[in-house]
Amino acid sequence: MRTAVRRAATRPGSLPASLASLAEKLLTPHGVDRYLELVDPMLVRREIRGEVVALRRPTRDSVTLTVRPSRAWRGFAAGQFVRVTVDIDGVRRTRCYSPAGSAHRDGELEFTVKAHEGGLVSRQLHEHGHVGMVLGLSPADGTFALPEPRPDSIVLIAGGSGITPVLSMLRTLVDERYPGEVSLLYYARTPADVPYAEELDALAARRGVRIHVRHTASDGRFTAEHLRRVAPWFARATTFLCGPPPLMEAVRALYADAGISERLHTEEFVPPVLTVGAAETGGRIRFARSGVDVVSDGRPLLEQAEDAGLSPEHGCRMGICFSCTQRKVSGVVRTASGEESAEDDEEIQLCVTAAVGDVEIDC
């Protein structure tokens, strides 16, 4: 008679819990993750990693990555973003990207990234991304997400790479067999610039789903008539908008004029513009912990720190994730919203803050 022996269940690429706990204690202060990632980055227990398992380039300047997350991943809500970290020349660079897949299928994540001119991370992923590449991932974040319970009718408006969070919403609603009305209005420059053309055509054939793809090179930019054609009932719907600034501004203006701004939810991954006058530049920025001093040129403190050879932690570079928060010891700073602060010992976000005169940062 054979005796059954029960063993602790472990997932591929993981350590038994008791062994992992012991290793964590023995390897303090660095912790077991710092050593496991030398063997295989996907073995880490506390941090989230993702391995690229498939890759395609749907347009001339975009790449779609299918990523298998490590065991620490906890899922996402359709529309949220993830901070994706890439090692470039030994430096970890982080940007925010929205998963494009359904929230009900998050065993694999899908990111479609447009390579922007001068975009360090986007060009790295487009030009050098490959199957087997390992990325750093954060927990999903952001309030731009499908609400619970679902609204009775939903309008999705997107332009360019803004398709990813709203496509996630649409795919999620389709998986849920959403019974309400849902319409998507999407803008791309030409037919060749539409990253999900075949899938959008297939989704448009579904009952209850209306999709209009507009090409700005031939159809022009957003108009109220475009919206009325795809969603004549938009005034009573909940609308989600993500795209380039001209599209965002035009849609916001239409909803404001119609008195329905409260029905419009927006997401934009465009760095805010800092305005510091020429007369306010030239002050000294002292990065106290690093012992580095630079002359302020009016740009965000994060950019000036990086140009000085420093590598402060950062994420989205647009004031969303708060990864770059540091303590300002003294001095006056101005934020992207135009607000100034002269308070000592306050926390500031380096990516959306500029110096006005002399400033000291505990960095």
N, C-alpha and C positions, 0 to 999 in steps of 0.2 A: 504494500500500500504506500502510495507516494504522499508525503506530507507537504501541504501547501505552505510556502513561506511568504509572508506579506512584507513587502518592501515599501519604503516611503516613496511616494510618487514624485518624480522630478521631471520637469520639462526639458526637452533637448536644449543644451547650451546653458543649463543652470546647475547650481550646487545644492545639495541637500541643505535644508534650513539650519540644522544643528552645526554642520561643518562650516557653513557660511558665517554663522554667528561667531564661532570660535575664531575663524580667520580674521574677522573684522576686529576683534579684540587684540589679537596678536600683532596685527599690522598697523595699529594706531601709531602716529597720528594721521597717516595718509589714508588709511582705510583700504579695504580689500579691492574696491573699484579701481584704484590707481594701478594696482598690480594686475588685475584681471584684464584690463584693457590693453596691456602690453601683449597678452596672449591672444585675446580676441575681444575687440570692442563691444561685441554683442553680448558678452558675458556679464557686463556690469549690472549691479543689482539696484542701486539707488538712482542713478541717472538714466535717462531715456536715450536710447540710440535707435537708429533706423538703417536697415541695409537696403540699398537699391537692388530690386530683383527684376525690374524690367525698365526699359527706357525707349522712348521714341521722340522724334522731333516733328510734331504735327504741322508746324509752319517754319518758314526760313529762320525766324528769330526766337523760337520758343522750344522748350524741352518739357516733356511730360515724364515724371519719375514715379514709378510704383515702388513704394517703400514698405518693407516689413518691419514694424516697430518691435522693440525688445519687450520683455515681460513687464517692465515698469509702466508701460503705456496704459492709460485709463479711459481712452475714448474721447469723443468730442461731440459737440452739438453743431448741426449744419449751419455754416456761416462763420464759425469761429476761426481764429488763426493760430498758427504754431510758429514758435521761433526756431528756425532751422540754422544749425551751426555747421560751417565747413572749414576745414583746415586749409589755409592758403599760404604757402611758403612759411609754414611753421607757426602761423598766427591764426587763431580761431576767430572767424568772422560770422556774425549772426544777422539774419534778416527774418522778417515776418512773411509767411506764406499761408494761404488758406487751403486746407484740403478740399479737393474738388469732388470727392466721392460721397456716396450716401453715408450718413451717420450710422446706418444699420449694417454697414459692411466695413468696419474699421479694423478688421484683422490685417488689412493692407491699406495704406494711405496713398493718395494720389496727389501730386503737386505739379501744376503746370506753371512754369516760370518763363517769363519773357525776358530775353537778354537786352538790357538797356545799354545804350552807349555810355561808357564810363562806369557801368554797374559791375563792381568787383565780384560780388557773389553770383549774380545772375549770369554773368559771362563765364565764370568758372564752371557753373553747373551746365550751361549750354555747350561749352566747348570741350570740357574735360570730364563731364559726368559719365559714369559707366556702371554697368552691372557689377555688384560687389562693393561699390563705394559705400562707406559708412558715414552717416550724418548724425549730428547731435540734434535732439528734439526736446522741446519743452512741453509741459502739459498744455493742452488747448486753453485758449484764453479769449476774452472779448465778449461784448454784449450784443454784437451784431449776429443774431441767431434766431432761428424759428422759435416763436413763443409757444408756451403750453398754457391752455389748450390752443390748438391751431385756429387762426381766424377763418371766417367763412369764405373769404376770397383773398387772393394774394397776387400782387404784381411784382415782378422781378425786372429790374432795369440794370443793364451792365454795359460797359464799354471796355475793349481791349482785354487786359489781363484781369479786369474786374469780374470776368465770367466765373472765376473759380468758386468764390463763396456762394454765389447765387445758383450755380450749377449744382453745388452740394445740396442746397435747399431743394431744388427741383428733383434731383435724384432721390432725396430722402422722402419727399412727398409722394413720388411715384411708388416707391417701395411700400409706403404706408397705405397705398390705395386711397389717397386723400380724396374725399368726396366733393370738395368745394371747387370753385373756379380758380385757375392759376394761369397766368400769362407771363411770358418772357419777351422783353424787348432788348435786343442785343446789337451793339454797334461795333463794327470792325472796318478798317479802311477799305479793304477789297475782299472778294471771296477767298483769296489765297491766305488771308490773315485770320480766318476763322478756325480756331484750334479744334473744335468739336463739331464740325459741319455735319458729318454723317449721323452722329448721335442726335443732334438737334433736329434733323429731318425726321428721324425715327420717333423721337418724343412728340413732335408736332402731330404725328398721326394718331396719337392716343386721344381717347375721348376725355374731354374736360381740360386739355392742355392746348394753349395757343402760343405759338412762337413766331415772332417776326425778327428776321435778321436784316439789319440795314447796313449798307456799305457807304461810309461817309464820302468816299471819293466820287460816288455817283448819285447817292440819295441825299446827301447833305447831312447836317447834324440834327440833333434831337429837335423835334417840334411837337406841339400839343396834338397835332393831327396824327403823327406816328403813334402816339400813346393811345389815342381814341380808337384807332383801327385795331389794335391788339387787345385793348381792355377798355371798352366804352364805359364800363362800370367802375373805373379806377377810383372815383371820388369816394366810394364806400368800401374800398379794399384797403388792406395793409400792404404798404409798398416797401421793398428793400432795394437800395441803390448802391452800386459800387462801380467806380470808373474814374476816368481822368477828370481834372478840374472843370473844363468847359461843360462836360455833360452834367456833372454834379451841380454846378451853378444854375444851369438851365432848368433842370428838374426841380431844384429847390425853389426857384423863382415861380415856376408854374404852380407848385403846391401852395406857396405862400399867397399868390394872387387868388387861388381858389379857396383859401381859408382852411386848408386841410393839412397844414404842415405837421400836425401831431400824428398823422397817418404815415409819415415818411421816416424810414430808418436808413441811416447811411453808414458806409464804411469807406475809408480812403487811406491808401498807403502811399501818400505823397508827403515828403518832408515839408514842414511848415517853413515859411520864409521869415528869416530874422532881419529886422531893420535897425541897424545901428549907424548913425550918421558919422561922416568922416571926422567931424570935430570931436566925437566921443571915442574914437579909436586911439591907439598909441599908448594906452596904459600898460602897466606891467601885470601879467598873469603869473602868479607864483603857484606851482604845484608842490605844496609843502613837503609831503612825504617823499616825493621823488627828487626834491632839491633842484627842480628845473624851473627856469624863468623864461618867458617869451614876451614879445611885444604884441599886444592885441591888434588884430586886423579886422575885427568886427564879425568874424565867422563864429559858429557855435563852438563852445569850449571843447567839446569832444573832438572836433576836427583839428583844432589847434593843439590839443594834447597829443593826438596821433602823429601830427606832423613834427612834433618835438621828440618823437621816438617812444612815447608812452603807449601803453595798451590797457586803458581802463575798460572794465567790463561794460558791455553795451549790448543792445538787442535790436530794436526796431528802427532806431535813429529818427523817430518822429514823435516821441513823447507818449507812446502808448504803453510800453511794457515796464518802464521805470527801472530797467536793468542798470542804467548808467547813473543812478542817483548817487551823489557824493555830497559831503558837507562843505558848505562855503564858510570859511573862517571869517572873512571880512570883505568889504567892498560892495559895489553896486552892480547888479546884473539886470538884464532885460530878457523877458521870455518872448516866444513867438507871438503871443497874444498882445504884446506891447506893454505888459505890466512890468514895472521896475520894483526892485526890492533892495534895500540897504541894510537889512537885518543881519546881524552877525550870528554865526553858528546855526545856520539853517540848511536844510537839505534842498538841493537843486538837481535838475536833470541836465546833464552836460550836453545832450544832443539838441535841446531846444532852448538853450540859454546862452547869451553872449555877455561879455564884459562891457561895462560902461566905466572906463577909467581903471584904476588899479584894483585887482581882485586877488584874493588868496584862497586856494582850494585845497582841502585835505585829501590829496590824491597823489 
